[in-house]
Amino acid sequence: MTKIGVSTILYTLSKYDLSAAFPNLYIAYKVLGTIPVTSASAERSFSKVKLIKTRLRSTMGQECLESLMFLSCERDIKIDYEETITLLGRSSDVLKNALLFK
């Protein structure tokens, strides 16, 4: 017996334009295709939040928390620090004003 995967069914529905004929089936398979097999990534994220947002940093804003989470979770991505500093300098009004007065 051959097993057909979710991606194969979605591809077939899209290729033959069957998503218009079976919209509920198409949506159900799209949702099924996005559900993770395990909850390990979610558990890992909550573990990182507990490490980052401690009692001493409880007043941290949402934007700062998201940035620190991104840096912590995506540690293996190489960052070009020169480009990052240049982009930050161009986007920050405070840094633009500081550079004008020097």
C-alpha positions, 0 to 999 in steps of 0.5 A, a space after each residue: 500500500 502506497 502512502 500519499 503525503 500532505 504535500 502531494 495532496 496539496 500539490 495535486 489540488 493546486 495543480 489541477 485547480 481543485 482548490 476551487 471545487 473543494 475549498 474546505 478540503 484544501 484549507 484543511 490540508 493547508 492547516 494540516 501541513 503547518 502543524 508541527 510534528 512535535 512541540 519541541 520548538 515551542 518548548 525550546 522557545 519558552 525555555 529561552 523566555 525563562 532565561 531571558 526574562 528574569 525577575 530583574 528584567 520583568 519590565 522589558 518591553 515586547 520589542 526588546 524581548 522579541 529582539 533578544 529571543 531572536 538573537 538567542 534562538 537564531 544564534 547560528 546565523 552569521 551577522 555582519 556587524 559592520 552592516 548592522 551598525 551602519 543600518 542602525 546608524 542610518 535608521 536612528 534619529 538619536 545617532 544621526 543627531 549625535 554624529 552631526 554635532 561631532 
